[in-house]
């Protein structure tokens, strides 16, 4: 019997680079994109030979970058290679990330033909002035048009990304963003608190005092507003940053948080299989050349996790979820009593209202207050 496996496919191209983006992505010519696709197809074939006999694919996520900026038929070619080399479940969740102004009716048809059944759209904010400051090339009107095109094609499994805490972004901007999302009846929302990475245009602007970040209290207000507003609208916060209507949680995202097997394909893609993490090179010319000339996957890092590292990952990832950390599953996995070994720290965190122990399920869960300082809680428990 084959084990479950999820695939992440990285498309490292964009039409322009956003001010805050630190992901491995480039503005490139169609010639480079086509060379990359050929290299990616070779990697898919190689990995298929290695894993298809043992695993069946349950979810696929095509991310970036901006997958929707690829030339026509590119996604179809990539997915044909996946189907040729892997066993894919009939009801597999297949997601693609798109920018609102790079999606057309023709591309939707192509993606649907390739098996895509879930679309994740990068809205970020429903303010054109904030979008402009982010370096986004789309406008709010493009997002509305994009959603309507998808719905006209019968696609209802749609997600929208929203950034919190961007310079000059106010609570009123967040309210307007949620107004739009709720009006369009988008069933899944990912809200990300801005993280400023070194080397990005935004970090340079901040260092040069051309702009400044909102204070921590303002960002917390934005997040708690999202939690309250979306809860009232019937969304469940099933992970610290993710909200969904019933039955429409992202299956692929849950794979990461539950530490299930996933295989990353493409430039800088990361994988987790059994007790090992490994990743491909982030050097685009090297990735293409290596697969062209050596017909091997250019893995740059590989590491077998120690048991202590696995424990730390378990705590960090499980506490991000609304259902929390299953202490009995932890005990079975590591032959260690989670509650007993952390008794004093757990008592203090529960007493101070950051965690709760569900005695019926034996799950440790973060409270609303706890989700706001989750990283600090995790530090105390790992």
C-alpha positions as MATLAB code, in Angstrom:
seq = 'XXXXXXXXXXXXXXXXXXXXXXXXXXXXXXXXXXXXXXXXXXXXXXXXXXXXXXXXXXXXXXXXXXXXXXXXXXXXXXXXXXXXXXXXXXXXXXXXXXXXXXXXXXXXXXXXXXXXXXXXXXXXXXXXXXXXXXXXXXXXXXXXXXXXXXXXXXXXXXXXXXXXXXXXXXXXXXXXXXXXXXXXXXXXXXXXXXXXXXXXXXXXXXXXXXXXXXXXXXXXXXXXXXXXXXXXXXXXXXXXXXXXXXXXXXXXXXXXXXXXXXXXXXXXXXXXXXXXXXXXXXXXXXXXXXXXXXXXXXXXXXXXXXXXXXXXXXXXXXXXXXXXXXXXXXXXXXXXXXXXXXXXXXXXXXXXXXXXXXXXXXXXXXXXXXXXXXXXXXXXXX';
ca = [
       0.000    0.000    0.000;
       1.379    3.400   -0.998;
       1.893    6.126    1.589;
       0.508    9.633    1.216;
       2.660   12.335   -0.365;
       2.161   16.017   -1.183;
       4.006   17.859   -3.940;
       5.106   21.477   -3.884;
       6.140   22.823   -7.313;
       8.058   26.109   -7.291;
       7.742   28.597  -10.147;
      10.431   31.252   -9.485;
       9.202   33.956  -11.874;
       7.251   37.182  -11.502;
       6.376   40.051  -13.806;
       7.797   42.382  -11.147;
       9.293   42.027   -7.665;
       7.278   43.244   -4.661;
       8.971   45.517   -2.134;
       8.597   43.040    0.747;
       9.356   39.802   -1.113;
      12.308   37.652   -0.052;
      11.239   34.491   -1.894;
      13.411   32.993   -4.613;
      11.860   34.664   -7.652;
      13.046   36.618  -10.671;
      11.838   38.796  -13.531;
      13.014   36.745  -16.532;
      12.523   36.300  -20.263;
      10.267   33.638  -21.760;
      13.425   31.903  -23.005;
      14.681   31.432  -19.446;
      11.220   30.356  -18.272;
      11.036   27.670  -20.967;
      14.516   26.364  -20.078;
      13.438   26.193  -16.448;
      10.281   24.267  -17.338;
      12.336   21.685  -19.245;
      14.671   21.290  -16.237;
      11.708   21.044  -13.873;
      10.140   18.313  -16.023;
      13.404   16.358  -15.796;
      13.361   16.679  -12.013;
       9.744   15.487  -11.887;
      10.664   12.417  -13.943;
      13.682   11.668  -11.748;
      11.731   12.042   -8.516;
       8.891    9.972   -9.949;
      11.261    7.042  -10.518;
      12.464    7.426   -6.940;
       9.127    7.788   -5.124;
       6.127    6.731   -7.244;
       6.308    3.059   -6.199;
       6.043    3.988   -2.499;
       3.779    7.044   -2.486;
       0.450    8.285   -3.789;
       0.028   12.039   -4.234;
      -2.870   13.542   -2.280;
      -2.225   17.289   -2.707;
      -0.261   19.453   -5.134;
       0.590   23.117   -4.631;
       2.017   25.192   -7.491;
       3.549   28.263   -5.872;
       6.056   30.983   -6.500;
       6.809   33.509   -7.606;
       3.783   33.861   -9.828;
       2.860   30.610  -11.632;
       0.213   32.457  -13.658;
       2.928   34.525  -15.384;
       4.288   31.496  -17.255;
       3.820   31.258  -21.040;
       0.702   29.446  -22.361;
       0.657   25.627  -21.934;
       3.506   25.671  -19.375;
       1.356   24.587  -16.420;
      -0.287   21.947  -18.581;
       3.139   20.560  -19.538;
       4.284   20.491  -15.905;
       1.147   18.718  -14.711;
       1.279   16.215  -17.583;
       4.777   15.301  -16.392;
       3.456   14.858  -12.845;
       0.633   12.562  -14.001;
       3.081   10.591  -16.139;
       5.509    9.974  -13.286;
       3.417    9.874  -10.090;
       0.231    8.179   -8.923;
      -2.160   11.059   -8.163;
      -5.374   10.497   -6.206;
      -8.568   11.094   -8.177;
      -9.791   13.692   -5.671;
      -6.399   15.318   -5.041;
      -6.471   18.978   -4.015;
      -4.463   20.881   -6.647;
      -3.803   24.560   -5.891;
      -2.174   27.254   -7.986;
      -1.101   30.723   -6.847;
      -2.114   33.573   -9.135;
      -1.798   37.343   -9.256;
      -5.060   39.118  -10.109;
      -3.706   40.844  -13.214;
      -1.907   37.836  -14.695;
      -4.928   35.538  -14.910;
      -7.028   35.264  -18.079;
      -9.994   33.120  -19.098;
      -7.657   31.144  -21.359;
      -5.256   30.449  -18.488;
      -8.113   29.374  -16.212;
      -9.194   26.885  -18.899;
      -5.622   25.594  -19.180;
      -5.199   25.243  -15.419;
      -8.546   23.470  -15.016;
      -7.666   21.114  -17.895;
      -4.415   20.368  -16.018;
      -6.434   19.365  -12.942;
      -6.190   22.549  -10.854;
      -9.255   22.815   -8.592;
      -8.202   25.474   -6.073;
      -6.940   29.016   -6.714;
      -4.980   31.158   -4.248;
      -5.062   34.849   -5.176;
      -2.602   37.448   -3.896;
      -4.871   40.336   -2.939;
      -2.793   41.649    0.037;
      -4.897   44.799    0.580;
      -8.028   46.437   -0.848;
      -6.346   49.840   -1.118;
      -4.775   50.823   -4.425;
      -2.387   53.258   -2.729;
      -1.120   50.554   -0.340;
      -0.807   48.071   -3.223;
       1.268   50.641   -5.121;
       3.569   51.140   -2.110;
       3.988   47.354   -1.856;
       5.160   47.232   -5.468;
       2.107   45.213   -6.483;
       1.186   45.664  -10.136;
      -2.521   44.902   -9.754;
      -5.378   47.059   -8.546;
      -8.402   46.164   -6.450;
     -10.531   46.106   -9.614;
      -8.243   43.391  -11.054;
      -8.882   41.218   -8.006;
     -12.659   41.571   -8.360;
     -12.433   40.718  -12.067;
     -10.208   37.715  -11.279;
     -12.645   36.284   -8.709;
     -15.614   36.786  -11.035;
     -13.805   35.032  -13.899;
     -13.111   32.030  -11.649;
     -16.711   31.875  -10.464;
     -17.961   32.108  -14.052;
     -15.877   28.994  -14.756;
     -17.475   27.164  -11.812;
     -14.510   27.510   -9.443;
     -15.616   28.140   -5.848;
     -12.566   26.865   -3.908;
     -10.742   30.200   -3.769;
      -8.320   31.656   -1.219;
      -7.161   35.250   -0.766;
      -3.896   36.411    0.829;
      -3.900   39.485    3.074;
      -0.852   41.235    4.572;
      -1.168   42.852    8.006;
       1.106   45.541    9.419;
       2.376   47.101    6.209;
       3.618   50.722    6.444;
       0.679   53.168    6.265;
      -1.833   50.271    6.309;
      -4.579   51.163    8.808;
      -7.334   49.259   10.580;
      -9.746   50.931    8.154;
      -7.762   49.388    5.260;
      -8.049   45.949    6.875;
     -11.784   46.470    7.374;
     -12.216   47.427    3.707;
     -10.194   44.384    2.641;
     -12.405   42.025    4.651;
     -15.522   43.844    3.381;
     -14.474   43.018   -0.170;
     -13.537   39.398    0.582;
     -16.827   38.747    2.393;
     -18.841   40.481   -0.343;
     -17.228   38.207   -2.939;
     -17.856   35.177   -0.684;
     -14.275   33.897   -0.788;
     -14.200   30.826    1.492;
     -10.528   30.799    2.541;
      -8.345   33.640    3.808;
      -4.673   33.689    4.770;
      -3.618   36.680    6.872;
       0.118   37.199    7.177;
       1.767   39.587    9.606;
       4.480   41.399    7.669;
       7.992   40.105    8.238;
      10.717   42.426    6.946;
      13.616   40.470    5.452;
      17.114   41.878    4.952;
      17.957   42.920    1.421;
      14.397   43.580    0.288;
      13.490   47.045   -1.056;
      11.199   47.491    1.951;
      14.031   46.850    4.427;
      16.168   49.420    2.603;
      13.316   51.963    2.734;
      12.936   51.387    6.483;
      16.689   51.610    7.146;
      16.838   54.856    5.149;
      13.858   56.187    7.126;
      11.821   56.583    3.917;
       9.007   54.712    5.635;
       8.341   53.089    8.988;
       6.467   50.104   10.318;
       3.305   50.490   12.406;
       3.771   49.828   16.119;
       3.160   46.363   17.552;
      -0.118   47.380   19.202;
      -1.564   48.493   15.840;
      -0.634   45.201   14.177;
      -2.190   43.220   17.055;
      -5.378   45.251   16.642;
      -5.438   44.410   12.928;
      -5.019   40.704   13.646;
      -7.590   40.538   16.466;
     -10.017   42.456   14.257;
      -9.585   39.804   11.533;
     -10.172   37.001   14.041;
     -13.344   38.604   15.389;
     -14.765   39.715   12.050;
     -14.153   36.405   10.282;
     -15.476   34.375   13.207;
     -18.720   36.375   13.078;
     -18.908   35.656    9.338;
     -18.714   31.880    9.869;
     -15.013   31.281    9.239;
     -12.956   28.974   11.449;
      -9.414   29.949   12.374;
      -7.855   26.541   11.933;
      -4.268   27.778   12.077;
      -2.819   31.005   13.429;
      -2.882   32.718   10.008;
      -5.575   30.785    8.172;
      -9.368   31.015    8.186;
     -11.851   28.875    6.250;
     -15.527   28.238    5.789;
     -16.616   24.698    6.856;
     -15.130   21.985    4.643;
     -12.720   24.328    2.834;
      -9.547   24.224    4.889;
      -6.420   23.930    2.766;
      -5.481   20.246    2.762;
      -1.998   21.009    1.470;
      -1.163   23.564    4.167;
      -2.196   21.105    6.866;
       0.406   18.656    5.557;
       3.163   21.066    6.673;
       1.717   21.637   10.137;
       1.085   17.931   10.750;
       4.586   16.991    9.531;
       3.314   14.641    6.847;
       5.456   13.759    3.842;
       5.943   16.383    1.154;
       8.307   16.629   -1.796;
       9.480   19.974   -3.160;
      10.150   20.215   -6.887;
      11.913   23.112   -8.565;
      14.347   25.840   -7.612;
      14.966   26.184   -3.833;
      12.057   23.806   -3.096;
      12.105   22.122    0.337;
      11.081   18.566    1.194;
      10.293   16.541    4.309;
      10.240   12.739    4.125;
      10.244   10.520    7.189;
      12.952   12.057    9.395;
      14.840   13.957    6.695;
      14.640   17.511    5.372;
      16.344   18.472    2.111;
      16.224   21.339   -0.364;
      17.241   22.149   -3.922;
      19.725   24.814   -4.925;
      18.451   28.395   -5.126;
      20.861   29.220   -7.992;
      18.712   29.371  -11.149;
      21.459   28.867  -13.787;
      22.990   26.076  -11.697;
      19.587   24.349  -11.314;
      18.986   24.367  -15.075;
      22.545   23.363  -15.996;
      22.730   20.552  -13.445;
      19.584   18.857  -14.717;
      20.522   19.458  -18.370;
      24.057   18.063  -18.148;
      24.066   15.636  -15.223;
      20.432   14.522  -15.200;
      20.474   14.670  -11.403;
      18.517   16.712   -8.881;
      20.675   19.597   -7.556;
      20.109   19.136   -3.808;
      22.006   21.775   -1.839;
      21.151   20.764    1.726;
      20.044   17.525    3.368;
      19.689   16.750    7.048;
      18.487   13.832    9.129;
      16.681   15.377   12.095;
      17.690   14.449   15.619;
      14.935   13.396   17.990;
      15.272   16.703   19.847;
      14.810   18.625   16.579;
      11.737   16.527   15.778;
      10.270   17.281   19.222;
      10.847   21.005   18.704;
       9.222   20.917   15.265;
       6.269   18.966   16.626;
       5.599   21.565   19.345;
       6.149   24.543   17.023;
       3.911   23.294   14.211;
       1.139   21.656   16.239;
       0.556   24.699   18.455;
      -0.029   26.840   15.356;
      -3.275   24.916   14.756;
      -6.553   25.667   16.498;
      -6.885   21.992   17.492;
      -3.529   22.288   19.223;
      -1.003   19.672   20.242;
      -2.226   16.124   20.787;
      -0.316   15.115   23.917;
      -1.155   11.408   23.541;
       0.167   11.372   19.970;
       3.307   13.174   21.175;
       3.777   10.577   23.925;
       3.402    7.730   21.408;
       5.788    9.367   18.909;
       8.593   10.159   21.354;
       7.914    7.831   24.308;
       7.826   10.908   26.542;
       5.011   12.304   28.679;
       4.540   15.843   27.345;
       2.429   17.040   30.283;
       4.707   15.592   32.945;
       8.012   16.831   31.492;
       6.694   20.411   31.145;
       4.370   20.483   34.126;
       5.538   23.747   35.724;
       5.820   25.717   32.480;
       2.405   24.504   31.287;
       0.827   25.357   34.631;
       2.126   28.931   34.409;
       1.046   29.390   30.781;
      -2.425   27.979   31.501;
      -2.808   30.017   34.694;
      -1.916   33.208   32.803;
      -4.435   32.499   30.059;
      -2.073   31.705   27.174;
      -2.914   27.990   26.864;
      -5.766   25.655   27.756;
      -5.817   21.895   28.275;
      -8.804   20.215   26.665;
      -9.329   17.334   29.097;
     -11.658   15.497   26.708;
      -9.122   15.269   23.871;
      -5.907   15.832   25.878;
      -4.917   18.595   23.455;
      -2.941   21.651   24.543;
      -4.322   24.684   22.680;
      -3.344   28.330   22.389;
      -5.984   30.849   23.438;
      -6.665   34.065   21.508;
      -4.228   35.730   23.896;
      -1.720   32.928   23.336;
      -1.830   33.157   19.541;
      -0.558   36.742   19.821;
       2.663   35.612   21.545;
       2.889   32.106   20.094;
       6.615   32.227   19.331;
       7.403   33.047   22.962;
       5.180   30.196   24.175;
       6.876   27.761   21.843;
      10.315   28.860   23.100;
       9.250   27.935   26.634;
       7.991   24.487   25.657;
      10.617   23.132   23.253;
];
